[in-house]
């Protein structure tokens, strides 16, 4: 289900990330340029503390172990999934949690979600993540409430 990303995945991941529905709930909402994405991709894939994993060629999971606790994020092929979006979300989150606390060997995992992204917050709760704090961040120049959720193994 999850496999390490390879350079051939780079453009596909950028297309998923730049979908308007993904950008609308992200902490970075601008259209990411190919050059910006390539620089991030090269840095992330070269860093042993960051893991980019492809989920069933329909989504991406990114783990970042540079801080404690490790953090994660994900997004899906919104345009291509249609009615399969919700079931794929569920399978992706299950696979990501199993990978984090299995092969990655994490004992804690956290992440940021916009407070208005109620669907993802509900999904995280379903998989044992709890809200640890709320804080404001600037998103596209606007103060936006963010929720940090965390799970321990």
Short mmCIF file of the C-alpha atoms (twelve columns), coordinates in Angstrom:
data_MODEL
# 
_entry.id   MODEL 
# 
loop_
_atom_site.group_PDB 
_atom_site.id 
_atom_site.type_symbol 
_atom_site.label_atom_id 
_atom_site.label_alt_id 
_atom_site.label_comp_id 
_atom_site.label_asym_id 
_atom_site.label_seq_id 
_atom_site.Cartn_x 
_atom_site.Cartn_y 
_atom_site.Cartn_z 
_atom_site.pdbx_PDB_model_num 
ATOM 1   C CA . UNK A 1   0.000   0.000  0.000   1 
ATOM 2   C CA . UNK A 2   2.749   2.475  0.943   1 
ATOM 3   C CA . UNK A 3   5.941   2.590  -1.070  1 
ATOM 4   C CA . UNK A 4   8.875   4.987  -1.092  1 
ATOM 5   C CA . UNK A 5   8.440   7.790  -3.603  1 
ATOM 6   C CA . UNK A 6   10.777  7.858  -6.584  1 
ATOM 7   C CA . UNK A 7   11.668  10.755 -8.849  1 
ATOM 8   C CA . UNK A 8   9.100   9.560  -11.406 1 
ATOM 9   C CA . UNK A 9   6.400   10.418 -8.798  1 
ATOM 10  C CA . UNK A 10  7.481   14.056 -8.408  1 
ATOM 11  C CA . UNK A 11  5.219   15.667 -11.030 1 
ATOM 12  C CA . UNK A 12  2.210   13.556 -10.040 1 
ATOM 13  C CA . UNK A 13  2.622   14.601 -6.400  1 
ATOM 14  C CA . UNK A 14  2.829   18.262 -7.464  1 
ATOM 15  C CA . UNK A 15  -0.417  17.939 -9.432  1 
ATOM 16  C CA . UNK A 16  -2.155  16.408 -6.404  1 
ATOM 17  C CA . UNK A 17  -0.810  19.148 -4.119  1 
ATOM 18  C CA . UNK A 18  -1.848  21.952 -6.453  1 
ATOM 19  C CA . UNK A 19  -5.452  20.791 -6.825  1 
ATOM 20  C CA . UNK A 20  -7.691  23.680 -5.681  1 
ATOM 21  C CA . UNK A 21  -9.477  21.513 -3.082  1 
ATOM 22  C CA . UNK A 22  -6.152  20.486 -1.517  1 
ATOM 23  C CA . UNK A 23  -4.797  24.035 -1.524  1 
ATOM 24  C CA . UNK A 24  -8.034  25.313 0.064   1 
ATOM 25  C CA . UNK A 25  -7.377  23.301 3.247   1 
ATOM 26  C CA . UNK A 26  -3.594  23.580 3.293   1 
ATOM 27  C CA . UNK A 27  -1.380  25.847 5.346   1 
ATOM 28  C CA . UNK A 28  0.289   26.940 2.114   1 
ATOM 29  C CA . UNK A 29  -2.425  27.857 -0.359  1 
ATOM 30  C CA . UNK A 30  -0.577  29.284 -3.352  1 
ATOM 31  C CA . UNK A 31  0.012   27.292 -6.524  1 
ATOM 32  C CA . UNK A 32  3.401   25.689 -6.033  1 
ATOM 33  C CA . UNK A 33  5.654   26.140 -9.055  1 
ATOM 34  C CA . UNK A 34  7.541   23.271 -10.624 1 
ATOM 35  C CA . UNK A 35  10.849  24.850 -9.537  1 
ATOM 36  C CA . UNK A 36  9.647   25.324 -5.942  1 
ATOM 37  C CA . UNK A 37  8.411   21.736 -5.813  1 
ATOM 38  C CA . UNK A 38  11.606  20.349 -7.354  1 
ATOM 39  C CA . UNK A 39  13.734  22.137 -4.736  1 
ATOM 40  C CA . UNK A 40  11.555  20.790 -1.898  1 
ATOM 41  C CA . UNK A 41  11.507  17.292 -3.433  1 
ATOM 42  C CA . UNK A 42  15.278  17.151 -3.835  1 
ATOM 43  C CA . UNK A 43  15.860  18.314 -0.251  1 
ATOM 44  C CA . UNK A 44  13.216  16.005 1.232   1 
ATOM 45  C CA . UNK A 45  14.243  12.877 -0.651  1 
ATOM 46  C CA . UNK A 46  17.892  13.421 0.302   1 
ATOM 47  C CA . UNK A 47  17.097  13.835 4.015   1 
ATOM 48  C CA . UNK A 48  17.039  10.571 6.027   1 
ATOM 49  C CA . UNK A 49  14.681  12.198 8.549   1 
ATOM 50  C CA . UNK A 50  11.998  12.830 5.921   1 
ATOM 51  C CA . UNK A 51  10.047  10.091 4.211   1 
ATOM 52  C CA . UNK A 52  7.832   10.606 1.183   1 
ATOM 53  C CA . UNK A 53  5.629   7.590  0.594   1 
ATOM 54  C CA . UNK A 54  3.138   6.965  -2.189  1 
ATOM 55  C CA . UNK A 55  -0.150  5.335  -1.221  1 
ATOM 56  C CA . UNK A 56  -1.625  3.071  -3.926  1 
ATOM 57  C CA . UNK A 57  -0.573  5.631  -6.551  1 
ATOM 58  C CA . UNK A 58  -3.531  7.728  -5.314  1 
ATOM 59  C CA . UNK A 59  -1.960  9.798  -2.544  1 
ATOM 60  C CA . UNK A 60  1.167   10.785 -0.690  1 
ATOM 61  C CA . UNK A 61  2.182   10.620 2.969   1 
ATOM 62  C CA . UNK A 62  5.072   12.707 4.247   1 
ATOM 63  C CA . UNK A 63  6.753   11.942 7.565   1 
ATOM 64  C CA . UNK A 64  9.177   14.440 9.087   1 
ATOM 65  C CA . UNK A 65  11.349  13.221 11.970  1 
ATOM 66  C CA . UNK A 66  13.451  16.379 12.274  1 
ATOM 67  C CA . UNK A 67  11.557  17.440 15.422  1 
ATOM 68  C CA . UNK A 68  10.099  15.638 18.401  1 
ATOM 69  C CA . UNK A 69  7.440   14.510 17.992  1 
ATOM 70  C CA . UNK A 70  7.690   13.567 14.355  1 
ATOM 71  C CA . UNK A 71  5.028   15.141 12.170  1 
ATOM 72  C CA . UNK A 72  3.141   14.003 9.143   1 
ATOM 73  C CA . UNK A 73  0.954   15.274 6.357   1 
ATOM 74  C CA . UNK A 74  -0.843  13.765 3.403   1 
ATOM 75  C CA . UNK A 75  -2.932  14.557 0.385   1 
ATOM 76  C CA . UNK A 76  -4.744  12.573 -2.231  1 
ATOM 77  C CA . UNK A 77  -5.450  12.562 -5.944  1 
ATOM 78  C CA . UNK A 78  -8.684  14.503 -5.406  1 
ATOM 79  C CA . UNK A 79  -9.354  14.894 -9.130  1 
ATOM 80  C CA . UNK A 80  -8.933  11.207 -9.901  1 
ATOM 81  C CA . UNK A 81  -10.636 9.594  -6.913  1 
ATOM 82  C CA . UNK A 82  -14.207 10.872 -7.202  1 
ATOM 83  C CA . UNK A 83  -16.515 8.683  -5.102  1 
ATOM 84  C CA . UNK A 84  -13.502 6.710  -3.848  1 
ATOM 85  C CA . UNK A 85  -12.114 9.730  -1.971  1 
ATOM 86  C CA . UNK A 86  -13.440 8.890  1.515   1 
ATOM 87  C CA . UNK A 87  -12.613 5.163  1.451   1 
ATOM 88  C CA . UNK A 88  -9.125  5.998  0.167   1 
ATOM 89  C CA . UNK A 89  -8.660  8.569  2.973   1 
ATOM 90  C CA . UNK A 90  -9.529  5.897  5.516   1 
ATOM 91  C CA . UNK A 91  -7.154  3.341  4.016   1 
ATOM 92  C CA . UNK A 92  -4.366  5.920  3.707   1 
ATOM 93  C CA . UNK A 93  -4.639  7.022  7.331   1 
ATOM 94  C CA . UNK A 94  -4.684  3.434  8.566   1 
ATOM 95  C CA . UNK A 95  -1.609  2.573  6.476   1 
ATOM 96  C CA . UNK A 96  0.203   5.752  7.563   1 
ATOM 97  C CA . UNK A 97  -0.390  5.121  11.276  1 
ATOM 98  C CA . UNK A 98  0.705   1.489  10.948  1 
ATOM 99  C CA . UNK A 99  3.851   2.582  9.098   1 
ATOM 100 C CA . UNK A 100 4.676   5.334  11.604  1 
ATOM 101 C CA . UNK A 101 4.424   3.061  14.636  1 
ATOM 102 C CA . UNK A 102 5.740   0.003  12.798  1 
ATOM 103 C CA . UNK A 103 8.619   0.346  10.327  1 
ATOM 104 C CA . UNK A 104 9.453   3.950  11.281  1 
ATOM 105 C CA . UNK A 105 9.525   3.016  14.963  1 
ATOM 106 C CA . UNK A 106 7.881   6.208  16.179  1 
ATOM 107 C CA . UNK A 107 6.354   6.450  19.641  1 
ATOM 108 C CA . UNK A 108 4.598   9.803  18.994  1 
ATOM 109 C CA . UNK A 109 3.234   11.368 15.833  1 
ATOM 110 C CA . UNK A 110 1.625   14.762 15.387  1 
ATOM 111 C CA . UNK A 111 0.432   17.117 12.728  1 
ATOM 112 C CA . UNK A 112 -1.161  20.442 11.946  1 
ATOM 113 C CA . UNK A 113 -4.652  20.782 10.521  1 
ATOM 114 C CA . UNK A 114 -6.602  23.927 9.841   1 
ATOM 115 C CA . UNK A 115 -9.417  24.179 12.392  1 
ATOM 116 C CA . UNK A 116 -11.948 24.657 9.586   1 
ATOM 117 C CA . UNK A 117 -10.949 21.306 8.060   1 
ATOM 118 C CA . UNK A 118 -13.464 19.402 10.159  1 
ATOM 119 C CA . UNK A 119 -13.410 16.266 7.982   1 
ATOM 120 C CA . UNK A 120 -9.698  15.659 8.475   1 
ATOM 121 C CA . UNK A 121 -9.910  16.439 12.198  1 
ATOM 122 C CA . UNK A 122 -12.711 13.870 12.507  1 
ATOM 123 C CA . UNK A 123 -10.657 11.349 10.567  1 
ATOM 124 C CA . UNK A 124 -7.690  11.882 12.874  1 
ATOM 125 C CA . UNK A 125 -9.897  11.399 15.950  1 
ATOM 126 C CA . UNK A 126 -11.176 8.161  14.450  1 
ATOM 127 C CA . UNK A 127 -7.583  6.914  14.305  1 
ATOM 128 C CA . UNK A 128 -6.707  7.840  17.881  1 
ATOM 129 C CA . UNK A 129 -5.252  11.334 17.438  1 
ATOM 130 C CA . UNK A 130 -6.188  13.855 20.105  1 
ATOM 131 C CA . UNK A 131 -6.133  17.621 20.011  1 
ATOM 132 C CA . UNK A 132 -3.176  18.965 21.979  1 
ATOM 133 C CA . UNK A 133 -3.371  22.671 21.228  1 
ATOM 134 C CA . UNK A 134 -4.787  25.395 19.001  1 
ATOM 135 C CA . UNK A 135 -2.902  28.387 17.734  1 
ATOM 136 C CA . UNK A 136 -3.064  31.011 15.039  1 
ATOM 137 C CA . UNK A 137 -0.885  31.016 11.918  1 
ATOM 138 C CA . UNK A 138 -0.881  33.284 8.932   1 
ATOM 139 C CA . UNK A 139 -2.249  31.451 5.917   1 
ATOM 140 C CA . UNK A 140 -2.201  33.449 2.704   1 
ATOM 141 C CA . UNK A 141 -1.761  36.545 4.872   1 
ATOM 142 C CA . UNK A 142 -4.827  35.804 7.022   1 
ATOM 143 C CA . UNK A 143 -4.836  34.722 10.686  1 
ATOM 144 C CA . UNK A 144 -6.014  31.105 10.649  1 
ATOM 145 C CA . UNK A 145 -6.678  28.782 13.563  1 
ATOM 146 C CA . UNK A 146 -4.607  25.589 13.453  1 
ATOM 147 C CA . UNK A 147 -5.079  22.427 15.497  1 
ATOM 148 C CA . UNK A 148 -2.124  20.266 16.520  1 
ATOM 149 C CA . UNK A 149 -3.225  16.646 16.921  1 
ATOM 150 C CA . UNK A 150 -1.049  13.904 18.271  1 
ATOM 151 C CA . UNK A 151 -1.093  10.183 18.864  1 
ATOM 152 C CA . UNK A 152 1.194   7.978  20.910  1 
ATOM 153 C CA . UNK A 153 1.856   4.327  20.354  1 
# 
